[in-house]
Amino acid sequence: MITLKNKQEIILRHYREGDSIRKISRDLGLNRKTVSKYLKAYESRQKQLNSASVATKSEIIDDIITVPNYHCENRVKRKLNVAIISDVKQYLAQNQQKRLQGQRKQQLKKIDIYELLQEKGYDIGYTTICNLINSLESQVPEVFIRQQYQAGDVCEFDWGEVKIDIGKGIEKLQLAVFTSAYGNYRYARLFKQQDTHSFQQAHACFFKKINGVYKTLVYDNMRVAIKKFVGAHEKEATDGLLKLSLYYNFSFRFCNIRRGNEKGHVERSVEYVRRKTFARKVSFRHLAAANEYLEQKCDSLNKKVQVERDNHTAEMLLKEEQAALFPIKPMFECSQQYGLKVDKYSTISYKTCRYSVPEQYVGRIVMTKVYPGKIICFDDNRQKTCSHTRLYGLHEWSINIEHYTETLKKKPGAIKGSVALAQIDSRLNRIYQKYYLDRERDLIDLIEYMRDSAISIEKIELAIAQLQPVKDADITIDKLKLLCTRKTEANDFPQHGEDEIDKNCYVQLKALTQLIPDSHNLEMEKTEVK
């Protein structure tokens, strides 16, 4: 094939260096007829150039300096015949029918069609078949129509993925992102899973943040929004989306399959928010801290000037939209309700994870509400019985030792190796290891007292601190109860050293605590009498 470089060498060597056609042909490895053709064409164009008008000179010059080309449009295909084309069209029609029936993954690929043609005895190449299929399936390139949005009209939603550390090493979290079409206002929130609870919670938090509701929400073909496909283009929404729409009074629409450009604002926002927020900081104490940081960064991004929007910020444009938004309602109840049976461990099971409930409910069905971050159980009178932070791993346990106090009184030896002890507050565990080791019943009494009297671990620690200066003082449950009760009534312990009255009161209090017998001392006295 002759290149522009070859053409230049032929012309220069013949007209400037005086080389013959034979020599040029031999040195460049070209046919003499080819060399002769380009020399004659050059001479003809030079003569035309000298006598041509101004209007045609540019065309002649272009012809002299352009790359040689070969016209092969009308070349007849020797092996591709009408029968092959007919068969290929039939296979493509079958693929179209399968797409309509939801059998997209069972279509014939190009290699499959080629092999079927070979089985029929056709002598044809794979490249020829690929070119034929491309020509038969070729479509007019998609044209994009720029949209003009009204204030408060459209907002887009999408999911993304973020890998950060929230206290247990790097893990993958789901990033829910909203972007308004009018002002490009962005809001994002992190969740453990991309499920219905999280989907609803994200909407509720967003509407609360902007203090209003957009008229239309736009989604792609996500599983939390689409229940099933009906035909080629119709989609049936999930119950979770329908409930949101009914409560907040917004309409919704879905993008076409593989048409992310139909919600281009949020498609870009997912990458933009993720990069601007988590490219520099990836470690947080817990999920709540990560979400707080994410909201602060989104607020900062919304304050940036947008040149294409007359130097307005997204925050300023949102204020313009406020009048057009639907009024906000009380926050949506983002939960699903289940009736779960309590097993012999006094736990309920949800998605392989177990959560403890009070021991009197063993064998019964308890009504349970599952939220994105918590699980709450209710009794038959719809009174709250317990709550847990929701677990997202496999076969994890969340055990509250307060739910087993009656059983542990009968089986105190079961405390030491129990999951309940391993999951109690670390401060309470230290108190147990230091003061109540081998006195498990006393520990249970303390836990019951804290539960029934709503006494915090901080108050217990303060009471212990008051007893520690007393020489040979035993940290008994009765003494702790007395000190916590007096503290609650007086709202604080007397601070010794402030004046003489406080000092004397403190001395009397220390002496009084030594006179109060506790259950452990009484048992020791009974043993000595026997």
Phi, psi and omega in degrees: 000131181282132177255174178296326177296317178299317181297318180295319180294321180298313183294312184294317183293329181279316187268336181256321182261350176075019179291147180279166179299321181298315181294316179298318180298318182290316183290322183267353180070033181246157177291142181299325179295325179292315178299316180297321181298317182287328177292317179295320179295322180293316179297319180296318180292327178294319179294319179295326183294324182290331185250002185280157176282168182298325184293327184262351182298319182296324179293320180293319180296317178299321181293326180291321189260358182279160179290136177300137178232162184237132182264112181234018182297325185265011180291132184277131177284129187277328186252337181280108182246180183297323182296318179295316180299319179297316179296318180297318178299323179294318179295321179293325176295322176297320177298320179297320179295321179294323178297321179292331181269005180079020180253044184301324183281359180247023178282158174280129174275175182299321180293327178293317178296319178298318180292324177296321178293323177296321178297332178279356176094010180284135177261094184209153183273157181294321180297322179297319179293318178300315179297321179296314180297319179298320180290324180287328182262003182295140180234162176293131180307141183293136178254134182261131180256118180293135183256150174242117187261150177265154180298132178075011187270305190232138171224143184248148182229144176202160176258151170220177180239142178226138177246108181221172179255120177242038174109348181231029183090173182295128176218160183270124178243161180260131182253111177270126186232132173247142175218125178283142182284329184283311186245000180062033177285133185244141174218139182217155179207145182263143177221159179287322183225159177263070183241181184298319180301312182294320178301314180290320180297321180299316179295315182299317179293321180294313180297324177293322181297315184269355178058045180178177182226132177288155181291322184225133173251139183246132181230157168269195187273056181278148186290337179280350180249330183248123180281314178196162177267136179243101185078201186280329188233339183279142178231146177256125183287153177286162177297325179299318178289320180298320179295318177299313181298318180295320183286314184267355176064038174252152173265170181213160173214160182246149174286160170290159182298133180057038178232066180296338180296341180287350169224057187295334180298308184284333177301317178286327184293325180302310180293321183293311180295317180299316183289316182289337185261310190249013177284334183253326182238124184231002182239131181220158181293319182201178184296322181298321178294321178295319179292324177296316178296318180298318180294321178297318180293320178296320176300320179294318179296325182287351179263001180282141180288136178251109185299319182290352178243045176056039177062024173273152174267162177297327179294319178293320181291329177295323178297325175295327182281342187306320182293334183267351181282150173293147179296146181284151177245169173306148188303135182296140177283098186271071182213164172236143187254136180223152169258109187245139182273138179275126184271188184293342176272006185059046178228156170251156183242130175222117181052053176073350180262148184245143182228132183284150173229162179307141191298338181288353181263008181302131179086356182256166175264127178244140177283127187233132174253128182254121178249170178301327183238001183207165176228129182237135179249147181230153177272189183295335179268014180061030173266139181294129179255325180193166176213154180219152167290132185290138178262145182238002179276198178249129176057042176268157182237137172238107188241129175253118185296337179296338181282356187233021188296317181295319179293320182289336174295325179279331182233064184297333180291346181282350184292316191306314184258018186274154173294328180300317179293322181295335184255005178287167178305135183300328179290320177292325178296321178294321178297318179297312183295329185270324189241335189236018175296129186069013174230056188296328179298322176297321177298318179296320177300319179296317180296318178297317180297316179297321180291311186287329182260002180056042177268129181278162178295333178296319179294323178296318179296322177295320179296318178297320179297328178288330181276333185300322179294340182285126183294133178060022179283133177267131181280081183268162180294320182296320179294319179296319178298316181299312182294319180293322179294315180294324179293321180295320182289318183269352179071359174184156174283148175296136181266109182290148179101350182283315175205180186292324181295313179299321182295316180294320178299319181294320178296318179295322180296319179296318179294323181293321182295332179284340181275343184279118177284152176241171184298327181292316181293323179297319178297322179295321180293320178299320180296319180294321180297318179297000000 
